[in-house]
Amino acid sequence: MADILIKGADTLVTMDDARREIAGGDIRISGGMIAEVGQNLPQNGAEVVLAKGCVVTPGLVNTHHHLYQTLTRAVPGGQDALLFGWLQTLYPIWANFGPEEMRISAMIGLSELALSGCTLSSDHLYLFPNGSRLEDTIEAAHEVGLRFHPTRGAMSIGESDGGLPPDSLVEGEAAILEDCIRVVDRFHDASEGAMVRVGIAPCSPFSVSRDLMRDAALLARDKGVMLHTHLAENDEDIAYSLEKFGCRPGQYAEDLGWTGDDVWHAHCVKLDGQEIDLFAKSGTGVAHCPCSNCRLGSGIAPVRQMRDAGVKVALGVDGSASNDAGNLVAEARQAMLLQRVQNGADAMSAREALEIATRGGAAVLGRDDCGQIVVGKRADIAIWDVSGVESAGCWDAAALLLAGPTRVRDLFVEGRQVVRDGQMATFDLPRVIERQNALARGLMER
């Protein structure tokens, strides 16, 4: 593959250790990696991508999603519900999914992320109805072209045992652990520059047993993979933990081995000061999902306090049934605005929010090879055209989050162009949208 030279960016936001921003910046991509960063780099036979009128950033990193939910946006009955009621509305619909629904919805969700500047996404898939498997989403990510960190989720406590999900959506715990071993052995790539890494992710403390939480942690460490779950999402979540476990969620997580630099928890809206200190000291990461937290009325996560304490914080768009969008740069803007609402106008800058969305996400997912435009890092790069109406009159690169745009012009993953001129370059997106809508209509009819 020929080298690519991204040339003449109005501002090149490196997110390196010095947080350099280079006017008239160039990037040479070679072999899927960043080979040079600077100004006025020679062409030397490279394919040139002109970036005049553009801000160039590292690709954004999404650390929490449920891609299958892209088929169930704005479902009546769940639009105005709190978390538990929302889940009880959606579970019976999701029970009708199969492998095609999983694959197509993942393609749509990943494309939406790519068009919003995302180059690396995790996914939390915790239900497997009608023959669905984790590889349905892995195949989708391969076709779309994004770097992918799927997690094998699970639910084992159904309604008959006092849980929320229908019994048809839960699995036996021995079978869950067996399939975790299968997908890790088959798909996990621990090497630098990996396009697929796999995690283990029981859905939540209220949908699996204490034994499964503990066994999942032991298995993940034996296999050298990361752990993920939902934690402390809203007041209902805290009340459940206190009633069923006699402790707060942070203590429950620590007791079962669910803290450490190989763990990241989604939401954490209701962490208290002691839990924040625990996460900081243990290196535990947090996937902050501001739009979903607003949509479900869960509250505003204490991101400022977490960051000040040294907690690793990243962003997640969460499922498209609770967001209901999957635009990651818009998520970064929302994170910034909510911290200002809660803590004052100087609580979070646009640059800090962009840092959380790039190198912050890479750090939470254990990807030291991503999240920065630095020589030797992977060539995951977003090019934003700031010559349009959204940015007209802007004075500074912070306009990317303060004003827009919210859609990339070009996106490169491992040096491969995934978005070109604002359109998906890897597959026929309109055709897949047509199929997605047909599948949604079928679910409605059922």
C-alpha positions in Angstrom: 0.0 0.0 0.0 1.4 3.4 -1.0 2.2 6.0 1.6 -0.4 8.7 2.3 0.5 12.3 3.0 -2.2 14.4 4.7 -1.0 17.9 3.8 -1.6 21.5 5.0 -4.2 21.1 7.7 -5.3 24.5 9.1 -4.7 22.9 12.6 -3.3 19.5 13.4 -4.4 18.6 16.9 -1.8 15.9 17.9 -2.9 15.0 21.4 0.7 14.2 22.1 2.2 14.5 25.6 2.8 18.2 25.0 -0.7 18.7 23.4 0.9 20.3 20.4 -1.3 21.9 17.8 0.5 22.5 14.4 -0.7 25.2 12.0 -0.2 24.0 8.4 0.4 20.5 9.7 1.2 17.4 7.7 1.1 13.7 8.5 2.8 10.8 6.6 1.1 7.4 6.9 3.1 4.3 6.0 2.2 0.7 6.6 -0.8 1.6 8.7 1.3 3.8 11.1 2.1 7.4 11.5 5.6 7.8 10.0 6.1 11.6 10.1 4.4 14.6 11.7 5.4 18.2 10.9 5.2 21.0 8.3 6.0 21.0 4.6 6.8 17.3 4.5 8.0 16.2 1.0 5.7 14.1 -1.1 8.2 11.3 -1.9 5.7 9.4 -4.0 2.9 9.4 -1.4 -0.7 9.8 -2.3 -1.6 13.4 -1.2 -4.8 14.2 0.7 -5.2 18.0 0.9 -6.4 19.2 4.3 -6.6 23.0 3.7 -9.6 24.4 5.5 -9.6 21.4 7.9 -8.9 20.5 11.5 -7.2 17.1 11.8 -7.5 15.1 15.0 -6.8 11.6 16.2 -9.7 9.3 15.6 -12.2 9.4 18.4 -12.7 6.3 20.6 -16.1 5.0 21.8 -15.9 2.9 24.9 -19.5 1.9 25.5 -22.2 0.9 23.0 -24.9 -1.7 22.3 -24.8 -1.8 18.6 -27.8 -4.2 18.2 -30.0 -1.4 19.6 -29.6 0.6 16.4 -32.7 -1.3 15.2 -34.9 0.0 18.1 -34.6 3.8 18.2 -37.5 5.8 19.6 -39.6 2.8 20.5 -43.0 3.9 21.9 -43.4 3.0 25.5 -39.7 3.4 26.2 -39.2 7.0 25.2 -40.1 8.5 28.6 -39.1 5.7 31.0 -36.4 5.4 33.6 -33.7 2.7 33.1 -35.6 -0.3 34.6 -38.9 0.5 32.9 -37.1 1.2 29.6 -35.4 -2.2 29.7 -38.7 -4.0 30.5 -40.2 -2.4 27.4 -37.3 -3.3 25.1 -36.4 -6.8 26.2 -39.4 -8.5 24.5 -38.6 -6.8 21.2 -34.9 -7.8 21.4 -35.9 -11.4 22.0 -37.0 -11.5 18.3 -33.6 -10.6 17.0 -31.4 -13.1 15.1 -28.0 -13.1 13.5 -29.0 -10.8 10.6 -30.5 -8.2 12.9 -27.3 -8.2 15.0 -25.0 -7.9 11.9 -27.0 -5.2 10.1 -27.6 -3.1 13.1 -23.9 -3.3 14.0 -23.0 -2.1 10.5 -25.3 0.9 10.8 -24.2 1.8 14.3 -20.5 1.5 13.3 -21.1 3.6 10.2 -22.8 6.3 12.2 -19.8 6.3 14.6 -17.3 6.5 11.6 -19.1 9.4 10.1 -18.8 11.2 13.5 -15.0 10.7 13.6 -14.7 7.4 15.5 -12.0 5.0 14.5 -12.1 2.6 17.5 -15.3 1.3 19.2 -16.1 -1.2 21.9 -19.4 -3.0 22.0 -21.3 -4.6 24.9 -23.4 -7.5 23.5 -25.1 -9.3 26.3 -28.0 -11.1 24.7 -27.8 -13.8 22.0 -31.3 -14.8 20.9 -32.2 -17.2 18.1 -28.6 -18.3 17.2 -27.0 -14.8 17.4 -23.2 -14.9 18.2 -20.5 -12.3 19.0 -19.0 -12.8 15.5 -22.1 -11.3 13.9 -20.8 -7.9 15.1 -17.1 -8.7 14.5 -18.0 -9.5 10.8 -19.8 -6.1 10.7 -16.8 -4.2 12.0 -14.5 -5.9 9.5 -16.8 -4.9 6.6 -17.2 -1.3 7.9 -13.4 -1.0 8.6 -13.3 0.2 12.2 -11.0 -1.0 14.9 -13.2 -3.0 17.2 -13.2 -4.1 20.9 -16.4 -6.3 21.3 -17.2 -7.7 24.7 -19.0 -11.0 25.3 -21.7 -9.9 27.7 -24.3 -12.1 29.4 -27.4 -12.2 31.5 -28.2 -15.2 33.7 -30.9 -14.1 36.1 -34.4 -14.0 34.4 -37.8 -12.9 35.6 -38.5 -16.2 37.3 -35.5 -15.7 39.5 -36.3 -12.1 40.4 -34.3 -10.5 37.5 -35.4 -8.0 34.9 -35.0 -9.8 31.6 -37.4 -12.4 30.3 -36.2 -16.0 30.9 -35.9 -16.5 27.1 -33.0 -14.0 27.1 -30.9 -15.4 29.9 -28.2 -18.2 29.6 -26.8 -20.8 31.9 -23.6 -19.6 33.6 -21.5 -22.6 32.6 -22.5 -22.0 28.9 -21.7 -18.3 29.2 -18.1 -19.0 30.5 -17.6 -21.6 27.8 -18.6 -19.2 25.0 -16.4 -16.5 26.6 -13.4 -18.9 26.2 -14.4 -19.7 22.6 -14.6 -16.1 21.4 -11.5 -15.0 23.2 -9.5 -17.9 21.8 -10.8 -17.4 18.3 -10.9 -13.6 17.9 -8.8 -11.8 20.5 -5.6 -10.2 19.2 -3.2 -8.9 21.9 -0.6 -7.6 19.4 0.1 -3.9 18.8 -2.1 -2.5 16.1 -4.7 -5.2 16.5 -8.0 -4.6 14.7 -10.0 -6.9 17.1 -9.6 -7.4 20.8 -12.3 -9.2 22.9 -13.4 -8.4 26.4 -15.6 -10.3 28.9 -18.7 -8.3 30.1 -21.5 -9.7 32.3 -24.3 -7.2 31.7 -24.7 -5.7 35.2 -24.7 -6.7 38.8 -28.5 -7.0 38.7 -28.6 -9.4 35.7 -26.0 -12.0 36.7 -25.0 -13.8 39.9 -22.2 -12.9 42.3 -20.5 -16.2 41.2 -20.6 -15.3 37.6 -19.1 -11.8 38.3 -16.3 -13.4 40.2 -15.7 -16.2 37.7 -15.7 -13.8 34.8 -13.0 -11.7 36.5 -10.9 -14.9 37.1 -11.3 -16.0 33.5 -10.5 -12.6 32.0 -7.2 -12.4 34.0 -6.3 -16.0 33.0 -6.9 -15.0 29.3 -5.3 -11.6 29.6 -8.4 -9.7 28.4 -10.3 -6.7 29.8 -13.5 -6.6 31.9 -16.5 -4.4 31.4 -20.0 -3.9 32.9 -22.6 -1.3 33.8 -22.2 0.2 37.3 -23.9 2.9 39.5 -26.0 4.1 36.5 -28.9 5.7 38.5 -30.6 5.9 41.8 -32.5 2.6 41.1 -29.1 0.9 40.6 -27.8 2.1 43.9 -31.0 1.1 45.7 -30.8 -2.4 44.2 -27.1 -2.8 45.3 -27.8 -1.7 48.8 -30.9 -4.0 49.1 -29.5 -7.1 47.5 -25.8 -6.9 48.3 -25.7 -4.7 51.4 -23.1 -2.3 49.9 -22.7 0.3 47.3 -21.7 -0.7 43.7 -18.1 0.3 44.0 -17.6 -1.9 47.1 -19.4 -4.8 45.3 -17.1 -4.4 42.3 -14.0 -4.4 44.5 -15.1 -7.4 46.5 -15.5 -9.5 43.3 -12.2 -8.4 41.6 -13.8 -5.8 39.3 -11.3 -3.0 39.9 -8.0 -2.5 38.2 -6.4 -1.2 35.0 -7.9 -4.0 33.0 -11.5 -3.0 34.0 -13.8 -0.3 32.8 -17.3 0.4 34.0 -20.1 2.2 32.0 -21.9 5.2 33.4 -20.9 5.6 37.0 -23.3 8.4 37.4 -23.8 7.9 41.1 -20.2 7.2 42.3 -19.5 8.8 45.6 -16.2 10.2 46.8 -14.9 6.9 48.2 -15.7 5.0 45.0 -14.0 7.7 43.0 -10.9 7.4 45.1 -11.0 3.6 44.8 -11.2 3.8 41.0 -8.3 6.3 40.9 -6.0 4.2 43.1 -6.8 1.0 41.3 -6.6 2.4 37.7 -10.2 1.4 37.0 -11.7 3.2 33.9 -15.0 4.8 33.3 -17.1 5.1 30.1 -19.1 8.3 30.5 -22.3 8.3 28.4 -23.8 11.8 28.8 -26.5 11.8 26.2 -27.9 8.4 27.3 -27.8 9.6 31.0 -29.8 12.6 30.0 -32.3 10.7 27.9 -33.0 8.2 30.8 -32.9 10.9 33.4 -30.1 9.1 35.3 -28.2 12.3 36.2 -24.9 13.9 35.5 -21.8 11.8 36.2 -19.1 13.4 38.4 -16.6 13.6 35.6 -14.9 16.7 36.9 -14.3 15.1 40.3 -13.2 11.8 38.6 -10.7 13.6 36.4 -9.3 15.7 39.2 -8.9 12.5 41.3 -7.0 10.8 38.5 -9.7 8.4 37.3 -9.3 7.4 33.6 -12.5 8.7 31.9 -13.6 8.0 28.3 -16.8 8.5 26.3 -19.5 6.1 25.2 -22.5 6.8 23.0 -24.4 3.9 24.7 -27.1 2.0 22.8 -29.1 3.8 20.1 -32.3 2.8 22.0 -31.3 5.0 24.8 -29.4 7.9 23.2 -30.9 7.6 20.4 -28.0 8.8 18.3 -24.5 7.4 17.9 -22.5 10.6 17.1 -19.3 10.6 19.1 -18.2 14.2 18.6 -21.6 15.3 19.6 -21.2 13.2 22.8 -17.9 15.0 23.5 -19.7 18.3 23.3 -22.5 17.1 25.6 -19.9 15.9 28.1 -18.4 19.4 28.1 -21.7 21.2 28.5 -23.0 19.0 31.3 -19.9 19.6 33.4 -20.3 23.3 32.9 -24.0 23.1 33.9 -23.0 21.3 37.1 -19.7 23.0 38.0 -19.4 26.3 36.2 -18.4 27.6 32.8 -14.7 26.9 33.4 -15.3 23.3 34.5 -14.3 21.7 31.2 -12.8 23.2 28.0 -13.4 22.0 24.5 -9.9 20.7 24.3 -10.3 18.6 27.5 -13.4 17.1 26.1 -11.6 16.3 22.9 -8.8 14.7 24.9 -11.3 12.5 26.7 -12.7 11.5 23.4 -9.4 10.5 21.9 -6.4 9.6 24.1 -8.7 9.2 27.1 -10.7 6.5 25.3 -7.5 4.8 24.1 -6.2 4.7 27.7 -9.4 3.2 29.1 -9.3 0.4 26.4 -5.6 -0.2 27.0 -4.6 1.0 23.6 -1.4 2.9 24.0 -0.9 2.5 20.2 -4.0 4.7 19.4 -5.5 8.1 20.4 -2.6 10.4 19.4 -1.0 11.7 16.2 2.5 10.8 17.1 5.2 8.9 15.1 4.9 5.2 15.8 1.2 5.3 16.7 -1.5 3.7 14.5 -2.8 5.8 11.6 -6.3 6.4 12.9 -7.1 10.0 11.8 -10.1 12.2 11.4 -10.2 15.1 9.0 -12.9 17.8 9.7 -13.8 20.3 7.1 -14.2 23.6 9.0 -14.8 25.7 5.9 -18.6 25.3 6.0 -21.5 27.1 7.6 -21.1 25.5 11.0 -17.6 27.0 11.5 -18.0 30.2 9.5 -16.6 33.1 11.6 -14.7 30.8 14.0 -11.4 31.9 15.4 -10.0 28.7 17.0 -9.8 24.9 16.6 -12.1 24.7 19.7 -14.9 25.4 17.3 -14.9 21.7 16.4 -16.8 21.1 19.7 -18.3 24.5 20.3 -19.8 24.9 16.8 -19.2 21.9 14.5 -19.1 20.2 12.1 -20.3 16.9 13.6 -19.5 14.8 10.5 -16.0 14.1 9.2 -14.9 14.8 5.7 -12.4 11.9 5.7 -11.5 9.1 8.2 -8.5 6.8 8.2 -8.2 3.6 10.2 -4.9 1.8 10.2 -4.1 4.0 7.2 -7.1 2.7 5.2 -9.7 5.3 4.1 -13.0 4.5 5.7 -14.8 7.8 5.0 -14.1 9.8 1.9 -15.8 13.2 1.3 -18.3 12.6 4.0 -19.5 9.2 2.6 -18.6 5.6 3.7 -15.9 4.4 1.4 -15.9 0.7 2.4 -19.3 -0.6 1.5 -22.7 0.5 0.1 -24.3 2.2 3.1 -27.6 3.2 1.4 -28.3 -0.5 0.6 -27.7 -1.5 4.2 -29.9 1.3 5.5 -32.7 0.0 3.3 -32.2 -3.5 4.8 -32.1 -2.0 8.3 -35.4 -0.3 7.9 -37.0 -3.5 6.5 -35.8 -5.4 9.5 -37.2 -2.7 11.8 -40.6 -2.9 10.1 -40.5 -6.7 10.6 -39.9 -6.3 14.3 -42.8 -3.8 14.6 -45.2 -6.2 12.8 -44.2 -9.0 15.2 
